[in-house]
Amino acid sequence: MSLESSEVVFYHEELVDTAVLTSLCVGLVVFDEADAVQFVHYSTKEFIERERDRIYPEATNDITLSCIRYLSLQPFAAGPWPVAVIRERLLEYPFATYAAKYWVQHAKQCSETLTEKTVIGIANFLSTQKLLDSWIQILAYVEHLEDVRRGEVETQEPSLSSRLADCGTALEVARELGLDAKVQALLVHRT
């Protein structure tokens, strides 16, 4: 999946068919019953992880931006959804749960090589209140589902989403997330 920064609508019919992807990857990947991509052999995954920075040095920057761009699409840009429709919307936009949960992790993985484009993308995302509120809502929903799966009704520590909801500014959110100093500096400059 690739999204340009100007895209606000995601067209599901433009997704590449799994059979096409499998044929393009020529025996490197397969799709399981849930249509999740799996490497055919663990050594393939190990090789790609080991050589990723040499083969595709901008990978984590691009993944971070793809997550943020997906979370910036029209359905999310309007702000949080009514509680009654969250589940249905996330089924309609399945990458949102991944993007909400992992974009920060990807941003931290590339903190030493953050591109200006990624820094600006993160700062813009965090500075747009409706996007921030929508992301926190999705993150809270995902955290709740994970707690239920683990059988935890009440946790001792406040969840990330509740800590983020308590932040008053984009800069406070960036600090709570432990994001790169470049992102924080840009946010300071904007305030």
Salt bridges, closest charged atoms under 4 A:
GLU49 OE2 - LYS45 NZ 3.57
GLU51 OE2 - ARG50 NE 3.66
GLU51 OE1 - ARG54 NE 2.78
ASP53 OD1 - ARG52 NE 4.00
GLU146 OE2 - LYS101 NZ 2.29
ASP147 OD1 - ARG150 NH2 2.58
GLU152 OE2 - ARG150 NE 3.26
GLU176 OE2 - ARG163 NE 2.61
